[in-house]
Structures are given as structure tokens and as C-alpha cells.
Amino acid sequence: MGTTSSLDFGRRNTGIDLFRALTMFVMIFVNDFWKIHDVPHWLEHAAGREDFMGLADVVYPCFLFVVGMSIPFAIERRYGKGLSGESTIGHILSRTLALLVMGAFISNSEARLSPDSPYPIGVYWILMVAGFILVWNQYPKREDHLFTVMKAIGVLILGYLAITFRNPDGGVFAARWGILGSIGWSYLICAMVYVFTRDRLKYLIPVLVSFVLVCILGARMNELHGGESLLNLPRPNFYNDFMNGVLHLGGGSAAALTMGGVVFSLLVTKYADMSASRKLLWSAGAVAVFCVLGVVARQFWILSKIGATPTWIFFIFAIAVGLYTLLDLLVRRGWTGWMRIIAPAGTATLTCYLMPYLAYAFSSISGATLPDVLTYGVVGILNCLCFALFIIGVTWAVGRMGIKLKI
């Protein structure tokens, strides 16, 4: 820990920022489908045991992949500033805690609130986002007791929400992590692995293979092969309890996708000076290999995000590598000006993720609803696209006012 990397992480990778921005834009878009009808199936999530992958099934795993791509840059820049390995581990733990806390508040609210709660769901979301901003806003670096007071107020707001929360069944605030929590656990595992291995691919690639192997052993096979996992252990058992309760790996898919991003990021950085044509050739080869692996895996497992099948993981790897390669090519050619409109989603990603909750909160409190003509078919889809652009615009605006979450 703490030694100088042999790779150059000093240059900002604009392709990663654009990848993150595009993923967040699409995430807001598909998450807004709840308010419209007659959405084409290829845009939606597949059903539980459906052998299918819609656009919505691609967004979250691609975000995990880009989280992994960012890990080497974030950690190596800390070392480049002379920060110690111990402080880096502390930073990783604090970021993980922030994601877990935010994930818990969001996921607890997904079932809405009990009628006996002291506030409606709209007020909960407004207070929740306000608390997050007060605690984790990127304040100026100068010493100011006001910033400490603001953080303390944020903690008190979140504490009040946690204590008074009641779900529709009367249940209290619980440890439910949701999407942000899942990102937090996978980030923790992969970032800690990177701290101890650094840019040595000879260690990181076996770790990636191990995570994929966990998916292969734990995913349910298709009906032709019995419909059970290869490691079909009786429940409860030590293996599943350790994977879920201690490592929080679950089926291994989140960690596999994140570690895939770490490995790919190192390869991209290592061969940054390779000619564009050779990069394109190697990336096309990697995409082809992952597609072949996906086709082979589909003989044994269905294509399913909910099932976190190896088939799904291999095809996501192919999509992520191909998409980043395309974005990197656009950056090199200077053809990314048209993407400036979504750029704030790539540089203020966490802020952007939270802004829809404010929009939904004000809608809930006011009782405002969309006219039916705006909730069906193509018009409904355009409505969701405009909403995603609106949210990114709000993210840019609040950023100009000094509001930008940084964990």
C-alpha cells in the first residue's frame, strides 16, 4: 500500500465521465416508467423467470461497471497526493457507510408510509434529501463552524426520520440497503481488494474470475438442466450465510460487474497510448468473446437480471466494454459536444440520483397528476425523457448554487 503505481492516473478519463453520465441519464429515464402506460417491453425490466433482457436490465449493471472503472483512478490519485494506505481505507469505509445509510433511507420508503406516520411520504423525501445534502455536501475546504452545524442538523433530521418511520404494516426503520447499498457493498469489496493488490492484474483477474464463479455456482439453471443451482445446498448453510451476512456478496453478480470495471479500467490506462484502430480491434475482440460466452452460458442459464445469471453478466460485460469504447472514440475525435447536456450527471452523479425524489415529493404533496394524453405510448416515453433531462438540468442548477454531494 502507498507505493507509486506504474500506470499514469493523472489524466482525467473523460470517457468514464461520459459513461457515468449516460448511465445515470438512462437510469432516471427508466425509473420514471411507473407513471406511464403501454411501455414497449424491450425498454422495461424482464419478469422473474423470463429469458429476456430489457434496457432497464442493463442500466444498473453498467453503473456498477463504471463504479469499478473509477476505483483505480480514485485510489491512485489519493496516493499521488501523498495520502497513506490507512487513510485510504478509512475513506473507503466512510464512502461505503454513506451509501449504506442513503440506501437504507431510500429503500425503506419504497413501500411508502403508514397512515399513522407524522408526515406524508412527500415530506419524508424532502427531509431525507435535505438531510443527505446537509451531511454530505461538498462544502468549501476552509474551516467554518457553520458547516459543522449544518452537518449536525442533517444528522438530526435523518435521526428523526429513522426513529419516527413506520411502513404501511407498522414496521419500523430496517436495514434494507437497496440499489445504493448494493453499490456500497460491491464498492467496499472491490476497493479493498484494489488497495492490497494495486494495479497488479495477476491478482485482480483471479479475483474477478472468482466472483464470476460464485455467480456460476449460485445461479439457478434453466428448466432443461433441473432449474436448480449447481451449488444447491440445503438452507440454512454456512456458505450462503457467509456470502450474504458477512461478505454481502449475495450471488456475486454486483462484485463481479464492479471488479470487471476495475480490470477493464487498468487495461484502458495501461494501453492509453495505443492507436485508436488497435484499441477498436482489441475491444471488438473482447466484446465478441463475451458475446460467445453469453451464448454458451445461455444453453445452461436463462438471460435474467433478477436471477443474476452468468448469461446476463457476460452480455453486460460485452455491452459495457463496447459502450465505453464507443464513447472513448467519440472523445478522441472531439465529437462529444452534443453530450454536454447530460454531463452534470457524470460529475455530480449522486446529486442527480437524489433529485427525482424531490420532484416526486412535490408531486405527492401537491396532488398534481399528468393528463392521460401524456402517459401513453410514444408521448409517455417522451415525457420520461424530458423528465430525465429536467432532472439533470436541476442538478446543474443546484451545483451552481454550491450543492453537490461528495462522499
C-alpha positions as CSV (number, residue, x, y, z in Angstrom):
1,M,0.0,0.0,0.0
2,G,1.1,3.5,-0.7
3,T,3.7,2.9,-3.4
4,T,3.7,4.6,-6.7
5,S,1.7,2.9,-9.5
6,S,3.5,2.0,-12.7
7,L,0.5,3.4,-14.6
8,D,-0.5,7.1,-15.2
9,F,-3.7,8.0,-13.5
10,G,-3.0,11.8,-13.6
11,R,-5.0,12.3,-16.7
12,R,-8.8,12.5,-16.2
13,N,-10.6,9.9,-18.2
14,T,-13.4,11.8,-19.9
15,G,-14.8,8.6,-21.4
16,I,-15.6,7.3,-17.8
17,D,-17.4,10.6,-17.0
18,L,-19.5,10.3,-20.1
19,F,-20.2,6.6,-19.5
20,R,-21.4,7.5,-16.0
21,A,-23.5,10.4,-17.3
22,L,-25.2,8.3,-19.9
23,T,-25.9,5.5,-17.5
24,M,-27.4,7.9,-14.9
25,F,-29.5,9.6,-17.6
26,V,-30.9,6.3,-18.8
27,M,-31.5,5.2,-15.1
28,I,-33.6,8.3,-14.4
29,F,-35.5,7.7,-17.7
30,V,-36.4,4.0,-17.0
31,N,-37.1,4.7,-13.3
32,D,-39.8,7.1,-14.4
33,F,-41.8,4.5,-16.2
34,W,-44.0,3.9,-13.2
35,K,-46.1,7.0,-14.2
36,I,-46.8,5.9,-17.8
37,H,-48.6,3.0,-19.6
38,D,-48.0,0.9,-22.6
39,V,-44.2,1.0,-22.4
40,P,-42.6,-1.3,-25.0
41,H,-41.3,-4.4,-23.3
42,W,-37.8,-4.0,-24.6
43,L,-37.5,-0.9,-22.5
44,E,-38.6,-2.5,-19.3
45,H,-37.3,-5.0,-16.8
46,A,-37.8,-8.6,-17.6
47,A,-40.1,-10.7,-15.3
48,G,-38.7,-13.0,-12.7
49,R,-38.0,-16.2,-14.7
50,E,-38.3,-14.6,-18.1
51,D,-35.5,-15.4,-20.5
52,F,-35.1,-11.8,-21.6
53,M,-33.1,-8.5,-21.0
54,G,-34.7,-5.1,-21.5
55,L,-33.0,-1.7,-21.4
56,A,-33.9,-1.3,-17.8
57,D,-31.9,-4.6,-17.0
58,V,-28.8,-3.0,-18.5
59,V,-28.6,0.3,-16.6
60,Y,-27.8,-0.8,-13.0
61,P,-25.1,-3.3,-14.0
62,C,-23.4,-0.8,-16.3
63,F,-23.4,1.6,-13.4
64,L,-21.6,-1.0,-11.3
65,F,-19.1,-1.5,-14.1
66,V,-18.4,2.3,-14.3
67,V,-18.1,2.4,-10.4
68,G,-15.4,-0.3,-10.8
69,M,-13.7,1.7,-13.6
70,S,-13.4,4.7,-11.3
71,I,-11.8,2.9,-8.4
72,P,-8.2,2.7,-9.6
73,F,-8.3,6.5,-10.5
74,A,-9.7,7.5,-7.1
75,I,-7.3,5.4,-5.1
76,E,-4.2,6.1,-7.1
77,R,-4.9,9.9,-7.0
78,R,-5.0,9.7,-3.2
79,Y,-1.6,8.0,-3.2
80,G,-0.4,10.6,-5.7
81,K,-1.3,13.3,-3.2
82,G,0.8,11.5,-0.5
83,L,-2.1,10.1,1.5
84,S,-1.4,6.9,3.3
85,G,-2.9,3.5,2.8
86,E,-4.6,3.7,6.2
87,S,-6.3,7.0,5.4
88,T,-7.4,5.5,2.0
89,I,-9.0,2.5,3.8
90,G,-10.8,5.0,6.1
91,H,-12.0,6.9,3.1
92,I,-13.4,3.7,1.5
93,L,-15.2,2.8,4.8
94,S,-16.7,6.3,5.1
95,R,-17.9,6.2,1.5
96,T,-19.4,2.8,2.0
97,L,-21.2,3.9,5.2
98,A,-22.6,6.9,3.3
99,L,-24.0,4.7,0.5
100,L,-25.5,2.2,3.0
101,V,-27.2,5.0,5.0
102,M,-28.6,6.6,1.9
103,G,-29.7,3.3,0.5
104,A,-31.5,2.4,3.8
105,F,-33.5,5.6,3.9
106,I,-34.5,5.3,0.2
107,S,-35.3,1.6,0.3
108,N,-37.4,1.8,3.5
109,S,-39.5,4.4,1.8
110,E,-40.3,2.4,-1.3
111,A,-43.3,0.8,0.3
112,R,-44.5,4.3,1.4
113,L,-45.6,5.1,4.9
114,S,-48.2,4.1,7.4
115,P,-51.3,6.4,7.6
116,D,-50.3,7.0,11.3
117,S,-46.9,8.4,10.4
118,P,-46.4,12.1,11.5
119,Y,-45.7,13.1,7.9
120,P,-46.7,12.1,4.4
121,I,-44.2,10.4,2.0
122,G,-43.6,13.7,0.2
123,V,-42.4,15.4,3.4
124,Y,-40.3,12.3,4.2
125,W,-38.5,12.5,0.8
126,I,-37.9,16.2,1.1
127,L,-36.4,15.9,4.6
128,M,-34.4,12.8,3.5
129,V,-32.8,14.7,0.6
130,A,-32.2,17.8,2.8
131,G,-30.5,15.6,5.4
132,F,-28.3,13.9,2.8
133,I,-27.3,17.3,1.4
134,L,-26.5,18.8,4.8
135,V,-24.4,15.9,5.8
136,W,-22.6,15.1,2.6
137,N,-22.5,18.3,0.6
138,Q,-19.1,19.3,-0.8
139,Y,-18.5,22.3,1.4
140,P,-15.6,24.7,0.8
141,K,-12.4,23.5,2.3
142,R,-11.9,26.5,4.6
143,E,-12.6,25.9,8.3
144,D,-16.0,27.2,9.2
145,H,-18.1,26.2,12.3
146,L,-21.2,26.8,10.2
147,F,-20.5,23.8,8.1
148,T,-20.2,21.6,11.2
149,V,-23.5,22.9,12.5
150,M,-25.1,22.2,9.1
151,K,-23.8,18.6,9.2
152,A,-25.1,18.2,12.7
153,I,-28.6,19.4,11.6
154,G,-28.5,16.9,8.8
155,V,-27.7,14.1,11.2
156,L,-30.6,15.2,13.5
157,I,-33.0,15.2,10.5
158,L,-32.1,11.7,9.4
159,G,-32.2,10.5,13.0
160,Y,-35.7,11.9,13.4
161,L,-36.9,10.2,10.2
162,A,-35.4,6.9,11.3
163,I,-37.0,7.0,14.7
164,T,-40.4,8.1,13.5
165,F,-40.6,6.0,10.4
166,R,-43.4,3.4,10.1
167,N,-44.2,1.4,7.0
168,P,-47.8,0.5,5.9
169,D,-47.6,-2.6,8.1
170,G,-46.5,-0.7,11.1
171,G,-42.9,-1.9,10.8
172,V,-40.0,0.3,11.9
173,F,-36.9,1.5,10.1
174,A,-34.9,-1.5,9.0
175,A,-31.5,-2.4,7.4
176,R,-32.6,-2.5,3.8
177,W,-29.9,-1.4,1.5
178,G,-31.5,-1.0,-1.9
179,I,-29.6,0.0,-5.0
180,L,-27.2,2.4,-3.3
181,G,-26.5,-0.1,-0.6
182,S,-25.7,-2.8,-3.1
183,I,-23.3,-0.4,-4.9
184,G,-21.8,0.3,-1.5
185,W,-21.1,-3.3,-0.6
186,S,-19.6,-4.1,-4.0
187,Y,-17.6,-0.9,-3.9
188,L,-16.2,-1.8,-0.5
189,I,-15.1,-5.3,-1.5
190,C,-13.5,-4.2,-4.8
191,A,-11.9,-1.1,-3.4
192,M,-10.4,-3.0,-0.5
193,V,-9.1,-5.7,-2.9
194,Y,-7.5,-2.9,-5.0
195,V,-5.9,-1.3,-2.0
196,F,-3.9,-4.5,-1.3
197,T,-3.3,-5.5,-4.9
198,R,-2.9,-2.1,-6.6
199,D,-2.6,-2.4,-10.4
200,R,-1.3,-5.9,-10.4
201,L,-3.6,-7.7,-12.9
202,K,-2.1,-11.1,-12.0
203,Y,-4.1,-10.8,-8.7
204,L,-7.1,-8.9,-9.8
205,I,-8.1,-11.1,-12.7
206,P,-8.3,-14.3,-10.5
207,V,-10.5,-12.2,-8.1
208,L,-12.7,-11.3,-11.0
209,V,-12.9,-15.0,-12.1
210,S,-13.7,-16.0,-8.5
211,F,-16.7,-13.6,-8.4
212,V,-18.0,-14.9,-11.7
213,L,-17.5,-18.4,-10.4
214,V,-19.7,-17.5,-7.4
215,C,-22.4,-16.5,-9.9
216,I,-22.0,-19.7,-11.9
217,L,-22.3,-21.9,-8.8
218,G,-25.2,-19.9,-7.3
219,A,-27.5,-19.0,-10.2
220,R,-30.5,-21.2,-11.0
221,M,-30.0,-23.2,-14.2
222,N,-32.7,-23.4,-16.8
223,E,-35.5,-26.0,-16.6
224,L,-33.7,-28.2,-19.1
225,H,-31.0,-28.6,-16.5
226,G,-33.2,-29.1,-13.5
227,G,-34.0,-25.5,-12.5
228,E,-31.6,-25.5,-9.5
229,S,-28.2,-24.0,-8.9
230,L,-25.0,-26.1,-9.3
231,L,-24.3,-25.5,-5.6
232,N,-27.7,-26.5,-4.4
233,L,-27.0,-26.6,-0.7
234,P,-29.8,-27.1,1.9
235,R,-30.8,-23.9,3.7
236,P,-29.6,-22.6,6.1
237,N,-25.9,-23.3,5.4
238,F,-22.6,-21.7,6.2
239,Y,-21.7,-20.8,2.6
240,N,-24.8,-18.8,1.9
241,D,-24.8,-17.2,5.4
242,F,-21.1,-16.2,5.0
243,M,-21.6,-14.8,1.4
244,N,-24.8,-12.9,2.3
245,G,-24.3,-12.0,6.0
246,V,-20.6,-11.4,6.2
247,L,-19.3,-10.5,2.7
248,H,-22.6,-9.2,1.4
249,L,-21.7,-10.8,-1.9
250,G,-25.1,-12.3,-2.5
251,G,-25.0,-14.1,-5.8
252,G,-21.7,-12.4,-6.6
253,S,-23.0,-10.5,-9.6
254,A,-22.6,-7.0,-8.2
255,A,-19.0,-7.7,-7.2
256,A,-18.2,-9.4,-10.5
257,L,-19.5,-6.4,-12.5
258,T,-17.6,-3.9,-10.3
259,M,-14.4,-5.9,-10.5
260,G,-14.8,-6.2,-14.2
261,G,-14.8,-2.4,-14.4
262,V,-11.6,-2.3,-12.2
263,V,-9.8,-4.7,-14.5
264,F,-11.0,-3.0,-17.7
265,S,-10.0,0.4,-16.3
266,L,-6.5,-0.8,-15.7
267,L,-6.2,-2.3,-19.2
268,V,-7.5,1.0,-20.7
269,T,-5.0,3.0,-18.7
270,K,-2.1,0.6,-19.4
271,Y,-2.7,0.9,-23.2
272,A,-3.9,4.5,-23.2
273,D,-1.3,5.4,-25.9
274,M,-2.3,2.6,-28.2
275,S,-3.6,3.7,-31.6
276,A,-7.3,4.2,-32.0
277,S,-7.5,1.4,-34.6
278,R,-5.8,-1.1,-32.4
279,K,-7.9,-0.2,-29.4
280,L,-11.0,-0.6,-31.5
281,L,-9.8,-4.0,-32.7
282,W,-9.0,-5.3,-29.2
283,S,-12.3,-4.0,-27.8
284,A,-14.2,-5.6,-30.6
285,G,-12.4,-8.9,-29.9
286,A,-13.3,-8.6,-26.2
287,V,-17.0,-7.9,-27.0
288,A,-17.1,-10.9,-29.3
289,V,-15.5,-13.1,-26.7
290,F,-18.1,-12.0,-24.0
291,C,-20.9,-12.5,-26.5
292,V,-19.7,-16.0,-27.3
293,L,-19.5,-16.7,-23.5
294,G,-23.1,-15.4,-23.2
295,V,-24.4,-17.6,-26.0
296,V,-22.7,-20.7,-24.5
297,A,-23.9,-19.8,-21.0
298,R,-27.5,-19.4,-22.3
299,Q,-27.6,-23.1,-23.0
300,F,-27.5,-23.7,-19.2
301,W,-28.9,-20.5,-17.7
302,I,-31.6,-18.1,-18.9
303,L,-30.8,-14.4,-19.6
304,S,-32.0,-12.8,-16.4
305,K,-31.1,-9.8,-14.3
306,I,-33.3,-10.8,-11.4
307,G,-31.7,-14.3,-11.5
308,A,-28.2,-12.7,-11.8
309,T,-27.3,-15.4,-14.2
310,P,-23.9,-15.8,-15.8
311,T,-25.5,-15.3,-19.2
312,W,-26.7,-11.8,-18.1
313,I,-23.2,-11.0,-16.7
314,F,-21.4,-12.0,-19.9
315,F,-23.7,-9.9,-22.1
316,I,-23.4,-6.9,-19.7
317,F,-19.6,-7.1,-20.0
318,A,-19.9,-7.1,-23.7
319,I,-22.3,-4.1,-23.6
320,A,-20.2,-2.1,-21.1
321,V,-16.9,-2.7,-23.0
322,G,-18.5,-1.8,-26.3
323,L,-20.2,1.3,-25.0
324,Y,-17.1,2.7,-23.3
325,T,-15.0,2.0,-26.4
326,L,-17.6,4.0,-28.5
327,L,-17.6,6.9,-26.0
328,D,-13.8,6.9,-25.8
329,L,-13.7,7.0,-29.6
330,L,-16.1,10.0,-29.7
331,V,-13.9,11.8,-27.1
332,R,-10.8,11.2,-29.2
333,R,-12.5,12.5,-32.3
334,G,-13.9,15.5,-30.4
335,W,-17.5,14.5,-31.2
336,T,-18.9,14.7,-27.7
337,G,-20.2,18.3,-27.7
338,W,-23.8,17.1,-28.1
339,M,-23.4,15.2,-24.8
340,R,-22.8,18.3,-22.7
341,I,-26.4,18.5,-21.9
342,I,-26.1,15.3,-19.7
343,A,-22.6,16.0,-18.5
344,P,-23.7,17.0,-14.9
345,A,-25.0,13.5,-14.4
346,G,-21.4,12.3,-14.8
347,T,-19.7,14.7,-12.5
348,A,-22.5,15.2,-9.8
349,T,-23.9,11.7,-10.1
350,L,-25.1,11.2,-6.5
351,T,-26.9,14.6,-6.5
352,C,-28.5,13.7,-9.8
353,Y,-29.7,10.4,-8.4
354,L,-31.5,12.1,-5.5
355,M,-33.2,14.9,-7.4
356,P,-36.1,12.8,-8.7
357,Y,-37.2,12.2,-5.1
358,L,-37.7,15.9,-4.7
359,A,-39.7,16.1,-7.9
360,Y,-41.9,13.1,-6.8
361,A,-42.2,14.7,-3.3
362,F,-43.6,17.9,-4.6
363,S,-45.9,16.0,-6.9
364,S,-47.2,13.9,-4.0
365,I,-47.7,16.9,-1.7
366,S,-49.5,19.0,-4.3
367,G,-51.6,16.1,-5.7
368,A,-50.6,17.0,-9.2
369,T,-51.0,14.4,-11.9
370,L,-50.3,14.2,-15.5
371,P,-53.1,14.4,-18.1
372,D,-53.8,11.0,-19.6
373,V,-52.6,12.1,-23.0
374,L,-49.0,12.4,-21.6
375,T,-48.9,8.9,-20.1
376,Y,-49.4,6.5,-23.0
377,G,-47.2,5.2,-25.7
378,V,-44.6,7.4,-27.5
379,V,-45.8,10.6,-25.8
380,G,-45.4,8.9,-22.4
381,I,-41.8,7.8,-23.3
382,L,-41.0,11.4,-24.5
383,N,-42.4,12.6,-21.2
384,C,-39.9,10.4,-19.3
385,L,-37.1,11.5,-21.5
386,C,-37.9,15.2,-20.8
387,F,-38.1,14.4,-17.1
388,A,-34.6,12.9,-17.1
389,L,-33.3,16.0,-18.9
390,F,-35.1,18.2,-16.5
391,I,-33.5,16.4,-13.5
392,I,-30.1,16.8,-15.0
393,G,-30.8,20.5,-15.5
394,V,-31.8,20.8,-11.9
395,T,-28.6,19.0,-10.9
396,W,-26.6,21.6,-12.9
397,A,-28.5,24.5,-11.3
398,V,-28.1,23.4,-7.7
399,G,-24.5,22.7,-8.4
400,R,-24.1,26.3,-9.4
401,M,-25.5,27.2,-6.0
402,G,-22.9,25.1,-4.2
403,I,-25.0,22.0,-3.7
404,K,-23.1,18.9,-4.8
405,L,-22.9,15.7,-2.8
406,K,-19.5,14.2,-2.4
407,I,-18.8,11.1,-0.3
